[in-house]
Amino acid sequence: MMRIPQRFHTEFSTAAGFIFRGTLSVAPESHAAPADFAAPRLWLRVHPECGVAARDEVTDEQGRRFLLAEHELAGTVYRAFKAFPLTHQVSWQRMSTVVDALTQLPKSTTPAELGPIWVLRDPKARVFVVLQTHISPNAQTIVTGQAIALNDTIAGKVIKRLNPVLGVFLAECE
């Protein structure tokens, strides 16, 4: 019988420098080939008392980056997270607003650079335009753990839809 400390054999680290051990594997439900040839779903199992949480960005021993998302409740043997591979480091900008001294109305100024961020960018562009939702054919979906907001600019595209999902952010940019 394998002991718990031996089960988690890969070393990971967070951006803050916290080092922990875990096991990265393909999720059991994704062994069948997906219809759209997307990358398989990954999950990270860690010790139940490990100090990582959803929205943490972690790096494995090979230098690959992953964003952790909620997967299931803590158990007695392990905790599991969905692991999104972070594939692109992109620019992130937000328009700042100031109050006009004369009119007392808010006005936009130049975009403020909030720094490069790591994201998972959907490799395929949308093919169909849905008239009810007005999504353009070149829309792109991104997943990130950063606190992005509507109308922010990510990699030159403006965020038009934003949903918090599994503790991370899913955004559609045009």
Secondary structure as GFF3:
##gff-version 3
##sequence-region A 1 174
A	DSSP	alpha_helix	4	7	.	.	.	ID=ss1
A	DSSP	beta_strand	10	14	.	.	.	ID=ss2
A	DSSP	beta_strand	19	26	.	.	.	ID=ss3
A	DSSP	three_ten_helix	28	30	.	.	.	ID=ss4
A	DSSP	beta_strand	42	46	.	.	.	ID=ss5
A	DSSP	beta_strand	57	60	.	.	.	ID=ss6
A	DSSP	beta_strand	65	70	.	.	.	ID=ss7
A	DSSP	beta_strand	79	85	.	.	.	ID=ss8
A	DSSP	beta_strand	88	90	.	.	.	ID=ss9
A	DSSP	beta_strand	92	99	.	.	.	ID=ss10
A	DSSP	beta_strand	106	113	.	.	.	ID=ss11
A	DSSP	beta_strand	117	121	.	.	.	ID=ss12
A	DSSP	beta_strand	140	144	.	.	.	ID=ss13
A	DSSP	beta_strand	153	154	.	.	.	ID=ss14
A	DSSP	beta_strand	157	165	.	.	.	ID=ss15
A	DSSP	beta_strand	168	173	.	.	.	ID=ss16
###
